[in-house]
Amino acid sequence: MKTNLPIILGSQSPWRQGIMRELGWQFTVMTADIDEKQIRDDTPEKMVVAIAKAKAAAILPKISEPSILITADQVVRCNGEIREKPVDEDQAREFLESYKFYSAETISSIVVTNTQTGKQVSGIDLAKIYFKPLPKQVIDALIDKGDVFKSAGGFIHEDSLLSQYIDHLEGTSDSIDGLPLALLEKLITEVS
């Protein structure tokens, strides 16, 4: 990745932050504090880009020095249904139980903005995850743990309780986590 500018991650996602820390990237975190539910589109690919752009628009006025701003969003498509973070325990249980029948396709968007030049680019990445049937006690434990409420589709595939029930992935682990690195590096190069 080629940039001499400081990096700002416009995301409160611990998974996105973790991916960047694992790479050894230096960055600061700023959050957008927008109501994502107010941004809708029938096409999930368009919706995640619109949300990531809205996050960037909300954060840009808070940035005072030249920087590279990264914002992102993700939804899960399962059996034609768009899934964001589960709103309650019943919905989380419904999501987790359904994955024995259907794959979960993650639709991730990244928007990268160079605040010095004003150039902004965006991209989409798709990945799929296939699960084996989840036992009721595993679903109960995942819900009790609470992380399912912080992730689109209600799952964190690295969770030790869940990872043993993954059949296979189509795509990359970082894409499933909502920060596809190949796309991120391409977009940063485009704006730098």
C-alpha positions as CSV (number, residue, x, y, z in Angstrom):
1,M,0.0,0.0,0.0
2,K,1.4,3.4,-1.0
3,T,0.4,6.4,1.0
4,N,2.3,9.0,3.0
5,L,-0.9,10.4,4.5
6,P,-2.2,9.4,7.9
7,I,-5.0,6.8,7.8
8,I,-8.4,7.3,9.5
9,L,-10.7,4.3,9.8
10,G,-14.3,5.5,9.9
11,S,-15.6,2.4,11.6
12,Q,-16.3,1.2,15.1
13,S,-16.1,-2.4,14.0
14,P,-13.6,-4.3,16.2
15,W,-13.2,-6.8,13.3
16,R,-12.2,-4.1,10.8
17,Q,-9.9,-2.5,13.4
18,G,-8.4,-5.9,14.2
19,I,-7.6,-6.7,10.5
20,M,-5.7,-3.4,10.2
21,R,-3.8,-3.9,13.4
22,E,-2.8,-7.4,12.3
23,L,-1.3,-5.8,9.2
24,G,0.7,-3.4,11.4
25,W,-1.1,-0.3,9.9
26,Q,-1.0,2.8,12.0
27,F,-4.4,4.5,12.0
28,T,-6.9,6.4,14.1
29,V,-10.5,5.6,14.5
30,M,-13.4,8.1,14.0
31,T,-17.1,7.1,14.0
32,A,-19.8,8.5,11.8
33,D,-22.8,8.3,14.2
34,I,-25.4,8.1,11.4
35,D,-28.7,6.2,11.4
36,E,-27.8,3.5,8.8
37,K,-31.5,2.3,8.8
38,Q,-32.5,5.6,7.1
39,I,-30.4,4.6,4.0
40,R,-32.2,2.0,2.0
41,D,-32.0,0.6,-1.5
42,D,-33.5,-2.5,-3.1
43,T,-30.1,-3.4,-4.4
44,P,-27.8,-4.4,-1.5
45,E,-24.7,-3.6,-3.5
46,K,-25.9,0.0,-3.9
47,M,-27.1,0.2,-0.3
48,V,-23.8,-0.7,1.2
49,V,-21.9,1.9,-0.9
50,A,-24.5,4.5,0.0
51,I,-24.1,3.8,3.7
52,A,-20.3,3.9,3.4
53,K,-20.4,7.2,1.5
54,A,-22.8,8.6,4.2
55,K,-20.3,7.6,6.9
56,A,-17.5,9.4,5.0
57,A,-19.7,12.5,4.5
58,A,-20.4,12.6,8.3
59,I,-16.7,12.2,9.2
60,L,-15.1,14.5,6.7
61,P,-16.0,17.8,8.4
62,K,-14.3,16.5,11.6
63,I,-10.9,15.9,9.8
64,S,-8.5,18.9,10.0
65,E,-5.4,17.5,8.3
66,P,-4.7,15.7,5.0
67,S,-5.6,12.1,5.5
68,I,-6.8,8.9,3.9
69,L,-10.3,8.1,5.2
70,I,-11.6,4.6,5.0
71,T,-15.3,3.8,5.5
72,A,-17.1,0.6,4.9
73,D,-20.4,-1.3,5.3
74,Q,-21.6,-4.8,4.9
75,V,-24.8,-6.8,4.7
76,V,-25.5,-10.5,4.3
77,R,-27.7,-11.9,1.6
78,C,-29.3,-15.3,2.5
79,N,-31.9,-17.0,0.4
80,G,-32.7,-13.7,-1.3
81,E,-33.1,-11.8,2.0
82,I,-30.9,-8.9,3.1
83,R,-29.6,-9.2,6.7
84,E,-28.0,-6.6,8.8
85,K,-27.2,-6.9,12.5
86,P,-29.9,-8.9,14.3
87,V,-32.3,-6.7,16.2
88,D,-33.1,-9.2,18.9
89,E,-32.6,-12.7,20.2
90,D,-35.4,-14.2,18.1
91,Q,-33.9,-12.7,14.9
92,A,-30.4,-13.9,15.8
93,R,-31.7,-17.4,16.4
94,E,-33.6,-17.4,13.1
95,F,-30.5,-16.2,11.2
96,L,-28.3,-18.9,12.7
97,E,-30.7,-21.7,12.3
98,S,-31.2,-20.8,8.6
99,Y,-27.6,-21.2,7.7
100,K,-27.9,-25.0,7.7
101,F,-30.1,-24.6,4.6
102,Y,-28.6,-21.6,2.8
103,S,-25.2,-20.0,2.3
104,A,-24.6,-16.5,3.7
105,E,-23.2,-14.1,1.0
106,T,-21.4,-11.1,2.4
107,I,-21.7,-7.9,0.4
108,S,-19.0,-5.5,1.5
109,S,-18.3,-2.0,0.4
110,I,-15.3,0.2,1.0
111,V,-15.1,4.0,0.3
112,V,-11.7,5.6,0.4
113,T,-11.3,9.4,0.4
114,N,-8.1,11.4,0.1
115,T,-9.0,14.6,2.1
116,Q,-6.1,16.4,0.5
117,T,-7.3,16.1,-3.1
118,G,-11.0,15.3,-2.4
119,K,-10.7,12.2,-4.6
120,Q,-13.1,9.5,-3.5
121,V,-13.4,5.9,-4.8
122,S,-15.5,3.0,-3.9
123,G,-15.8,-0.7,-4.5
124,I,-17.7,-3.9,-3.7
125,D,-16.5,-7.3,-2.7
126,L,-18.6,-10.5,-2.4
127,A,-17.8,-13.7,-0.5
128,K,-19.9,-16.7,0.6
129,I,-19.7,-18.8,3.7
130,Y,-21.4,-22.2,4.1
131,F,-22.2,-23.7,7.5
132,K,-22.9,-27.2,8.7
133,P,-26.0,-27.4,10.9
134,L,-25.5,-25.6,14.2
135,P,-26.6,-27.4,17.4
136,K,-29.2,-25.6,19.5
137,Q,-26.7,-25.4,22.4
138,V,-24.1,-23.7,20.1
139,I,-26.8,-21.2,18.9
140,D,-27.8,-20.5,22.6
141,A,-24.1,-20.0,23.6
142,L,-23.5,-17.6,20.6
143,I,-26.6,-15.5,21.5
144,D,-25.6,-15.5,25.2
145,K,-22.1,-14.3,24.3
146,G,-23.7,-11.3,22.4
147,D,-21.3,-10.8,19.6
148,V,-23.9,-12.0,17.1
149,F,-25.7,-8.6,17.6
150,K,-22.6,-6.7,16.4
151,S,-22.3,-8.3,13.0
152,A,-24.3,-8.3,9.7
153,G,-26.1,-11.7,9.4
154,G,-25.5,-12.4,13.1
155,F,-22.3,-14.4,12.9
156,I,-18.6,-13.9,13.4
157,H,-16.9,-16.7,11.5
158,E,-13.7,-16.7,13.6
159,D,-15.7,-17.3,16.8
160,S,-14.3,-20.5,18.4
161,L,-17.9,-21.8,19.0
162,L,-18.9,-21.2,15.4
163,S,-15.7,-21.8,13.4
164,Q,-15.9,-25.6,13.8
165,Y,-19.2,-25.5,11.9
166,I,-17.9,-23.8,8.8
167,D,-18.1,-26.1,5.8
168,H,-16.2,-23.8,3.4
169,L,-15.7,-20.2,2.1
170,E,-15.9,-18.8,-1.3
171,G,-13.7,-15.7,-1.1
172,T,-11.4,-14.4,1.6
173,S,-11.7,-14.4,5.4
174,D,-11.1,-10.6,5.5
175,S,-14.0,-10.1,3.0
176,I,-16.3,-12.1,5.3
177,D,-15.1,-9.8,8.1
178,G,-16.2,-6.7,6.2
179,L,-12.8,-5.3,5.1
180,P,-11.6,-7.0,1.9
181,L,-7.9,-6.2,1.8
182,A,-7.2,-6.6,-1.9
183,L,-10.0,-4.1,-2.6
184,L,-8.8,-1.8,0.2
185,E,-5.3,-1.6,-1.1
186,K,-6.4,-1.1,-4.7
187,L,-8.7,1.8,-3.6
188,I,-6.0,3.4,-1.5
189,T,-3.6,3.3,-4.4
190,E,-6.2,4.9,-6.7
191,V,-6.6,7.9,-4.4
192,S,-2.9,8.3,-3.4
